[in-house]
Amino acid sequence: MKLNAPKKQVWWIALILAALGVVGRFVDIPVVTEYSFWFLLVGYILLFLGTFLKGF
Protein backbone atom coordinates (compact mmCIF):
# COMPACT_ATOMS: atom_id res chain seq x y z
CA MET A 1 0.00 0.00 0.00
CA LYS A 2 1.43 3.35 -1.05
CA LEU A 3 0.65 6.38 1.05
CA ASN A 4 0.39 9.86 -0.45
CA ALA A 5 0.71 13.26 1.11
CA PRO A 6 -2.67 15.02 1.20
CA LYS A 7 -3.04 18.29 -0.67
CA LYS A 8 -2.51 21.44 1.35
CA GLN A 9 -6.19 22.41 1.18
CA VAL A 10 -7.32 19.03 2.50
CA TRP A 11 -4.73 19.15 5.27
CA TRP A 12 -5.79 22.65 6.37
CA ILE A 13 -9.50 21.80 6.32
CA ALA A 14 -8.86 18.65 8.37
CA LEU A 15 -6.73 20.62 10.83
CA ILE A 16 -9.38 23.31 11.26
CA LEU A 17 -12.16 20.76 11.78
CA ALA A 18 -10.10 18.81 14.32
CA ALA A 19 -9.14 22.01 16.16
CA LEU A 20 -12.79 23.10 16.27
CA GLY A 21 -13.70 19.70 17.68
CA VAL A 22 -11.12 19.93 20.46
CA VAL A 23 -11.88 23.56 21.32
CA GLY A 24 -15.62 22.91 21.19
CA ARG A 25 -15.18 20.20 23.82
CA PHE A 26 -13.73 22.64 26.37
CA VAL A 27 -15.21 26.02 25.37
CA ASP A 28 -18.92 26.68 24.96
CA ILE A 29 -19.37 27.61 21.28
CA PRO A 30 -23.06 27.47 20.26
CA VAL A 31 -22.99 25.08 17.26
CA VAL A 32 -19.53 23.55 17.63
CA THR A 33 -19.92 22.37 21.23
CA GLU A 34 -22.96 20.28 20.40
CA TYR A 35 -21.21 18.53 17.49
CA SER A 36 -17.58 18.61 18.67
CA PHE A 37 -17.13 14.85 18.36
CA TRP A 38 -18.39 14.91 14.76
CA PHE A 39 -16.13 17.83 13.83
CA LEU A 40 -13.15 15.87 15.13
CA LEU A 41 -14.24 12.65 13.42
CA VAL A 42 -14.84 14.31 10.03
CA GLY A 43 -11.47 16.07 10.27
CA TYR A 44 -9.62 12.81 10.85
CA ILE A 45 -11.59 10.94 8.17
CA LEU A 46 -10.74 13.69 5.70
CA LEU A 47 -7.07 13.43 6.62
CA PHE A 48 -7.24 9.63 6.28
CA LEU A 49 -8.80 9.90 2.83
CA GLY A 50 -6.24 12.50 1.79
CA THR A 51 -3.46 10.11 2.77
CA PHE A 52 -4.82 6.96 1.17
CA LEU A 53 -6.44 8.30 -2.02
CA LYS A 54 -4.19 9.66 -4.73
CA GLY A 55 -5.02 13.19 -5.83
CA PHE A 56 -7.33 13.91 -2.91
Residue frames as a rotation matrix with the C-alpha (Angstrom) as fourth column:
MET 1
0.587 0.810 0.000 0.00
0.810 -0.587 0.000 0.00
0.000 0.000 -1.000 0.00
LYS 2
-0.516 -0.753 0.408 1.43
0.763 -0.621 -0.179 3.35
0.388 0.219 0.895 -1.05
LEU 3
0.267 0.554 -0.788 0.65
0.824 -0.555 -0.111 6.38
-0.499 -0.620 -0.605 1.05
ASN 4
-0.122 -0.224 0.967 0.39
0.749 -0.660 -0.058 9.86
0.651 0.718 0.248 -0.45
ALA 5
-0.846 -0.134 -0.516 0.71
0.445 -0.711 -0.545 13.26
-0.294 -0.691 0.661 1.11
PRO 6
0.214 0.973 0.090 -2.67
0.910 -0.165 -0.381 15.02
-0.356 0.164 -0.920 1.20
LYS 7
-0.057 -0.156 0.986 -3.04
0.652 -0.754 -0.082 18.29
0.756 0.638 0.144 -0.67
LYS 8
-0.918 -0.397 0.001 -2.51
0.271 -0.628 -0.729 21.44
0.290 -0.669 0.684 1.35
GLN 9
-0.448 0.823 0.349 -6.19
-0.687 -0.567 0.456 22.41
0.573 -0.035 0.819 1.18
VAL 10
0.398 0.584 -0.708 -7.32
-0.020 0.777 0.630 19.03
0.917 -0.236 0.321 2.50
TRP 11
-0.319 -0.617 -0.720 -4.73
0.752 0.297 -0.588 19.15
0.577 -0.729 0.369 5.27
TRP 12
-0.950 -0.046 0.308 -5.79
-0.102 -0.889 -0.447 22.65
0.294 -0.456 0.840 6.37
ILE 13
-0.069 0.994 0.082 -9.50
-0.679 -0.107 0.726 21.80
0.731 -0.006 0.682 6.32
ALA 14
0.348 0.138 -0.927 -8.86
0.366 0.891 0.270 18.65
0.863 -0.434 0.259 8.37
LEU 15
-0.654 -0.666 -0.359 -6.73
0.619 -0.199 -0.760 20.62
0.435 -0.719 0.542 10.83
ILE 16
-0.771 0.419 0.479 -9.38
-0.486 -0.874 -0.017 23.31
0.412 -0.246 0.878 11.26
LEU 17
0.260 0.919 -0.297 -12.16
-0.453 0.388 0.803 20.76
0.853 -0.074 0.517 11.78
ALA 18
0.134 -0.286 -0.949 -10.10
0.662 0.738 -0.129 18.81
0.738 -0.611 0.288 14.32
ALA 19
-0.876 -0.481 0.022 -9.14
0.327 -0.627 -0.707 22.01
0.354 -0.613 0.707 16.16
LEU 20
-0.406 0.817 0.408 -12.79
-0.697 -0.566 0.440 23.10
0.591 -0.106 0.800 16.27
GLY 21
0.400 0.551 -0.732 -13.70
-0.004 0.800 0.600 19.70
0.916 -0.237 0.323 17.68
VAL 22
-0.266 -0.590 -0.762 -11.12
0.811 0.290 -0.508 19.93
0.521 -0.754 0.402 20.46
VAL 23
-0.962 -0.091 0.257 -11.88
-0.024 -0.910 -0.413 23.56
0.272 -0.404 0.874 21.32
GLY 24
-0.194 0.976 0.095 -15.62
-0.597 -0.194 0.778 22.91
0.778 0.094 0.621 21.19
ARG 25
0.136 0.183 -0.974 -15.18
0.490 0.842 0.226 20.20
0.861 -0.508 0.025 23.82
PHE 26
-0.373 -0.438 -0.818 -13.73
0.924 -0.099 -0.369 22.64
0.081 -0.893 0.442 26.37
VAL 27
-0.926 0.084 -0.369 -15.21
-0.032 -0.989 -0.146 26.02
-0.377 -0.124 0.918 25.37
ASP 28
-0.109 0.974 0.200 -18.92
0.584 0.226 -0.780 26.68
-0.804 0.031 -0.593 24.96
ILE 29
-0.877 -0.060 -0.478 -19.37
-0.359 -0.579 0.732 27.61
-0.320 0.813 0.486 21.28
PRO 30
-0.110 0.992 0.063 -23.06
-0.805 -0.052 -0.591 27.47
-0.583 -0.115 0.805 20.26
VAL 31
0.716 0.441 -0.541 -22.99
-0.689 0.568 -0.449 25.08
0.109 0.695 0.711 17.26
VAL 32
-0.009 -0.847 -0.531 -19.53
-0.593 0.432 -0.679 23.55
0.805 0.309 -0.506 17.63
THR 33
-0.609 -0.251 0.752 -19.92
-0.790 0.272 -0.549 22.37
-0.066 -0.929 -0.364 21.23
GLU 34
0.335 0.847 0.412 -22.96
-0.733 0.509 -0.451 20.28
-0.592 -0.151 0.792 20.40
TYR 35
0.995 0.058 -0.076 -21.21
-0.095 0.685 -0.723 18.53
0.010 0.727 0.687 17.49
SER 36
0.382 -0.923 0.034 -17.58
-0.890 -0.358 0.283 18.61
-0.249 -0.139 -0.959 18.67
PHE 37
-0.024 -0.365 0.931 -17.13
-0.123 0.925 0.360 14.85
-0.992 -0.106 -0.067 18.36
TRP 38
0.632 0.366 0.683 -18.39
0.575 0.370 -0.730 14.91
-0.520 0.854 0.024 14.76
PHE 39
0.883 -0.420 -0.210 -16.13
-0.470 -0.778 -0.416 17.83
0.012 0.466 -0.885 13.83
LEU 40
0.022 -0.923 0.383 -13.15
-0.813 0.207 0.545 15.87
-0.582 -0.324 -0.746 15.13
LEU 41
0.064 0.070 0.995 -14.24
0.202 0.976 -0.082 12.65
-0.977 0.206 0.049 13.42
VAL 42
0.907 0.306 0.290 -14.84
0.343 -0.137 -0.929 14.31
-0.245 0.942 -0.229 10.03
GLY 43
0.652 -0.734 -0.192 -11.47
-0.749 -0.662 -0.014 16.07
-0.117 0.153 -0.981 10.27
TYR 44
-0.212 -0.772 0.599 -9.62
-0.601 0.587 0.543 12.81
-0.771 -0.245 -0.588 10.85
ILE 45
0.323 0.380 0.867 -11.59
0.455 0.741 -0.494 10.94
-0.830 0.554 0.067 8.17
LEU 46
0.992 0.022 -0.127 -10.74
-0.090 -0.590 -0.802 13.69
-0.093 0.807 -0.583 5.70
LEU 47
0.237 -0.971 0.009 -7.07
-0.932 -0.225 0.284 13.43
-0.274 -0.076 -0.959 6.62
PHE 48
-0.131 -0.206 0.970 -7.24
-0.116 0.975 0.191 9.63
-0.985 -0.087 -0.151 6.28
LEU 49
0.693 0.467 0.550 -8.80
0.474 0.279 -0.835 9.90
-0.543 0.839 -0.028 2.83
GLY 50
0.869 -0.416 -0.267 -6.24
-0.494 -0.753 -0.434 12.50
-0.020 0.509 -0.860 1.79
THR 51
-0.054 -0.931 0.360 -3.46
-0.817 0.248 0.520 10.11
-0.574 -0.267 -0.774 2.77
PHE 52
-0.312 -0.047 0.949 -4.82
0.067 0.995 0.071 6.96
-0.948 0.086 -0.307 1.17
LEU 53
0.600 0.565 0.566 -6.44
0.625 0.109 -0.773 8.30
-0.499 0.818 -0.288 -2.02
LYS 54
-0.508 -0.838 0.199 -4.19
0.760 -0.327 0.562 9.66
-0.406 0.436 0.803 -4.73
GLY 55
-0.737 0.119 0.666 -5.02
0.402 -0.714 0.573 13.19
0.544 0.689 0.478 -5.83
PHE 56
0.355 0.915 -0.192 -7.33
0.688 -0.117 0.716 13.91
0.633 -0.386 -0.671 -2.91
